[in-house]
Amino acid sequence: MLFIGGSDEGIGNHVGFVAGRYRDGALSDTRTDVTRCSPGTFTAFLPSCRCGWRGAPHEPDEAGVRRCRREWTREHLRHVVPTRHAPSHQR
């Protein structure tokens, strides 16, 4: 379940998604919409990025999806997207 595409200006290869952790520890990929899977399929949801970044695990529920999106934006994306209106520094 992608929630931001790599075609946006300044984002490059950064595409956020919620990965589900299966019972064997493996993680789902960008093509898996974790919200459409049966309850109990995953033990946790993790904010994830196509570049390989992963955040902390969250409960595998609707609130966990929201937390993953928020964490990806606050903890990953804001560090990789250049600030558009950064003040210029005088020399």
KEPANU-795766 format. One record per atom (N, C-alpha, C, CB): x, y, z. Coordinates in pm, whole numbers, padded with zeros to 5 digits, always signed. Glycine has a CB too. Layout:
! residues N
XYZ/...
This chain:
! residues 91
+00085-00117+00000/+00000+00000+00000/+00089+00123+00000/-00097+00000+00122/+00109+00181-00114/+00193+00300-00126/+00116+00422-00079/+00240+00319-00271/+00185+00515-00015/+00116+00636+00022/+00184+00762-00025/+00101+00641+00168/+00294+00752-00094/+00350+00866-00165/+00440+00811-00274/+00429+00963-00069/+00430+00869-00392/+00504+00816-00506/+00640+00880-00522/+00426+00835-00630/+00726+00813-00596/+00860+00862-00622/+00865+00966-00731/+00949+00749-00657/+00752+01000-00791/+00753+01098-00898/+00743+01241-00847/+00641+01070-00993/+00714+01259-00718/+00704+01394-00662/+00841+01460-00664/+00648+01390-00518/+00842+01590-00690/+00967+01665-00697/+01044+01656-00565/+00939+01811-00731/+01171+01622-00576/+01258+01619-00458/+01253+01492-00378/+01223+01730-00371/+01170+01395-00417/+01156+01274-00338/+01246+01163-00391/+01011+01227-00336/+01270+01160-00521/+01357+01058-00579/+01302+00919-00562/+01493+01066-00518/+01382+00829-00508/+01345+00688-00493/+01270+00661-00363/+01469+00602-00498/+01222+00760-00297/+01155+00742-00168/+01006+00727-00187/+01185+00859-00075/+00960+00604-00166/+00818+00571-00176/+00781+00503-00046/+00787+00480-00301/+00690+00566+00027/+00651+00511+00157/+00544+00407+00145/+00605+00621+00247/+00551+00307+00232/+00447+00204+00240/+00450+00142+00379/+00467+00096+00131/+00342+00073+00412/+00335+00001+00539/+00366-00145+00510/+00194+00018+00606/+00473-00195+00570/+00509-00336+00556/+00447-00413+00671/+00665-00355+00553/+00399-00530+00641/+00348-00619+00745/+00452-00724+00778/+00217-00686+00702/+00472-00750+00906/+00566-00856+00947/+00486-00985+00962/+00641-00818+01082/+00519-01084+00880/+00456-01215+00888/+00505-01289+01012/+00484-01298+00760/+00437-01394+01048/+00473-01471+01168/+00614-01528+01162/+00374-01583+01190/+00666-01555+01041/+00801-01609+01029/+00909-01499+01029/+00813-01690+00901/+00866-01373+01045/+00961-01261+01052/+00982-01190+00920/+01091-01310+01102/+00940-01250+00809/+00954-01186+00678/+00862-01065+00671/+00922-01286+00564/+00898-00969+00584/+00818-00848+00567/+00751-00847+00430/+00905-00723+00585/+00631-00792+00425/+00563-00776+00297/+00632-00666+00217/+00412-00742+00318/+00596-00655+00089/+00661-00557+00003/+00564-00446-00038/+00719-00625-00122/+00607-00363-00131/+00527-00247-00173/+00396-00286-00241/+00607-00160-00266/+00386-00408-00291/+00264-00449-00361/+00156-00501-00267/+00297-00556-00461/+00187-00519-00140/+00092-00573-00044/+00018-00460+00028/+00162-00663+00057/-00113-00460+00015/-00196-00365+00090/-00233-00434+00221/-00326-00321+00009/-00160-00402+00327/-00179-00470+00455/-00319-00452+00512/-00077-00421+00555/-00387-00346+00472/-00522-00321+00524/-00625-00416+00463/-00562-00177+00497/-00589-00483+00356/-00683-00575+00289/-00657-00721+00325/-00673-00556+00139/-00556-00747+00406/-00525-00884+00446/-00608-00924+00566/-00374-00898+00477/-00626-01052+00584/-00705-01103+00696/-00643-01065+00829/-00720-01255+00686/-00726-01035+00930/-00672-01008+01063/-00588-01128+01110/-00787-00978+01165/-00477-01099+01174/-00389-01205+01222/-00282-01245+01121/-00470-01324+01258/-00287-01191+01000/-00185-01223+00900/-00049-01171+00944/-00222-01164+00762/-00047-01055+01007/+00078-00990+01046/+00088-00976+01197/+00090-00852+00980/+00210-00980+01247/+00233-00958+01390/+00263-00812+01421/+00348-01046+01438/+00298-00734+01317/+00327-00591+01335/+00324-00523+01199/+00466-00570+01403/+00308-00391+01202/+00322-00307+01083/+00445-00221+01103/+00193-00219+01059/+00521-00199+00996/+00641-00115+01004/+00636-00009+00895/+00769-00200+00991/+00665+00116+00932/+00678+00217+00827/+00801+00181+00744/+00691+00363+00888/+00786+00189+00613/+00893+00143+00525/+00906+00234+00404/+00866+00000+00480/+01022+00228+00342/+01049+00307+00223/+01115+00218+00119/+01138+00430+00256/+01086+00246-00006/+01145+00168-00114/+01298+00173-00111/+01094+00219-00249/+01356+00278-00052/+01502+00290-00044/+01563+00192+00056/+01541+00433-00006/+01479+00124+00136/+01529+00027+00233/+01511+00068+00378/+01672+00002+00207/+01477+00194+00402/+01457+00241+00539/+01339+00170+00603/+01436+00393+00542/+01350+00136+00731/+01240+00079+00809/+01234+00151+00943/+01259-00076+00830/+01114+00171+00992/+01095+00233+01122/+01058+00130+01227/+00988+00340+01114/+01013+00179+01339/+00976+00093+01452/+00845+00018+01422/+00962+00178+01580/+00830-00102+01478/+00706-00177+01458/+00590-00115+01537/+00725-00323+01499/+00471-00130+01479/+00348-00082+01542/+00245-00194+01539/+00293+00045+01469/+00141-00179+01622/+00033-00278+01624/-00026-00293+01484/-00077-00237+01727/-00062-00416+01445/-00118-00438+01312/-00267-00408+01305/-00093-00582+01269/-00299-00279+01320/-00438-00235+01314/-00445-00099+01244/-00501-00227+01456/-00564-00040+01235/-00579+00089+01166/-00495+00198+01229/-00725+00131+01166/-00489+00200+01362/-00406+00300+01430/-00258+00278+01396/-00427+00293+01584/-00217+00154+01381/-00079+00124+01344/-00045+00174+01205/-00055-00025+01351/-00141+00165+01113/-00121+00218+00977/-00100+00369+00985/-00243+00185+00886/-00183+00438+01062/-00168+00583+01076/-00034+00619+01138/-00283+00641+01161/+00007+00545+01237/+00137+00571+01301/+00252+00548+01204/+00154+00482+01425/+00241+00445+01122/+00346+00418+01023/+00358+00533+00924/+00317+00287+00947/+00246+00580+00874/+00249+00692+00779/+00312+00815+00843/+00107+00725+00729/+00271+00844+00966/+00323+00961+01036/+00473+00947+01062/+00248+00982+01169/+00516+00829+01106/+00658+00808+01134/+00742+00818+01007/+00679+00672+01201/+00693+00761+00896/+00767+00769+00771/+00788+00914+00730/+00694+00692+00659/+00682+00994+00744/+00691+01135+00707/+00783+01212+00800/+00552+01198+00707/+00766+01192+00930/+00842+01269+01029/+00985+01221+01050/+00771+01266+01161/+01005+01091+01045/+01137+01038+01077/+01223+01005+00956/+01122+00916+01160/+01164+00994+00840/+01243+00960+00722/+01232+01065+00613/+01198+00825+00668/+01114+01089+00564/+01097+01176+00448/+01148+01318+00473/+00952+01181+00408/+01122+01372+00589/+01166+01510+00615/+01317+01524+00615/+01111+01557+00747/+01389+01413+00632/+01535+01416+00631/+01593+01398+00491/+01589+01310+00723/+01512+01352+00396/+01565+01327+00262/+01514+01425+00157/+01530+01188+00220/+01408+01497+00188/+01355+01595+00094/+01415+01731+00126/+01199+01600+00098/+01478+01795+00030/+01538+01927+00057/+01431+02029+00093/+01618+01976-00064/+01467+02116+00183/+01376+02225+00220/+01364+02321+00104/+01425+02299+00348/+01241+02349+00063/+01218+02431-00054/+01248+02579-00030/+01075+02416-00100/+01224+02628+00091/+01240+02771+00117/+01338+02795+00230/+01105+02834+00151/+01450+02728+00223/+01552+02747+00327/+01609+02887+00315/+01665+02640+00316/+01631+02954+00429/+01689+03089+00423/+01830+03084+00368/+01689+03154+00562/+01863+03181+00288/+02000+03187+00235/+02090+03247+00341/+02007+03271+00104/+02211+03199+00345/+02307+03248+00444/+02403+03346+00377/+02386+03130+00508/+02428+03454+00446/+02520+03554+00392/+02662+03513+00425/+02490+03695+00448/+02754+03545+00335/+02894+03508+00357/+02971+03625+00409/+02959+03458+00229/
